[in-house]
Amino acid sequence: MRIVDLPVSERPRERLRALGAAALADRELLAVVLGTGGAPGVGAHALAERLLARFGSLRAVGRAHPAELAAISGVGPAKAAALAAAFELARRAEQGEAATRVTSAADLASVAAPLLHGRTRERLVVVVCDRANRVLGCDVLSEGSADRSLLPVREVMVAVLRRDGSAFGLAHNHPSGNPTPSEDDVAATVRITQAADSAGIRFLDHVVVTDTGWQRVTGSPRDHTQPLADPGAPVPRTVAARQAIVARRGRVAQRALTARLHRRR
């Protein structure tokens, strides 16, 4: 049945205006986003039901790639783009409620999760923070296959510096639902750690996020809620700076030893 054939009071847009969006069924909300049917005799209601039947649930529709949506008879590229945009807006709105300061790996996972949930391909997100670990912004850096994403070290550093960040964390998803880090995840984390150290930027953490949980990427056990690096701790800007600190500490220790020897005499 086409929406135009329904009584005015039963049409999705009119019901939304009168009762609010929460009162509408999934197919009605989809019909509102779709706007019209995609073929003669096929209304938005029927098209919404077709989408739900094809993918099995509203959640699955939201996870679908735009190309998969467009392949459904009557949807096409324009309606597929509208659907993808609507679900992405919902994810971004959810992100606005996340923590605005990253003080633990759990905070990092919470901030990045809206950009990673519901994805059928691996995606890498960098969360850029200031000196006090306040979130300056999140950037999607790469999106790979169903089981692997790229971790471009240079692009990560550029993204942090572009936002004038002092610290950053990384998060990526495992569409399989298994948050266990792979050997490649651990190796990539080591490379990022080295690059951040050389650039004098604090690398907070790296987490794997799934739709139901998350896990740290680490070579040694650590509690998930343990605080990250102290935002007030000084960070050497270069290798030379680190060497200077070590030398200065050595001179202080030498003076203290000399003073003790003089007192003994």
Secondary structure, 3 states (H helix, E strand, C coil): CCHHHCCHHHCHHHHHHHHCHHHCCHHHHHHHHHCCCCECCECHHHHHHHHHHHHCCHHHHHHCCHHHHHCCCCCHHHHHHHHHHHHHHHHHHHHCCCCCECCEHHHHHHHHHHHHCCCCCCEEEEEEECCCCEEEEEEEEEECCCCCCCCCHHHHHHHHHHCCCCEEEEEEECCCCCCCCCHHHHHHHHHHHHHHHHHCCEEEEEEEECCCCEEECCCCCCCCCCECCCCCCCCCCCHHHHHHHHHHHHHHHHHHHHHHHHHHC
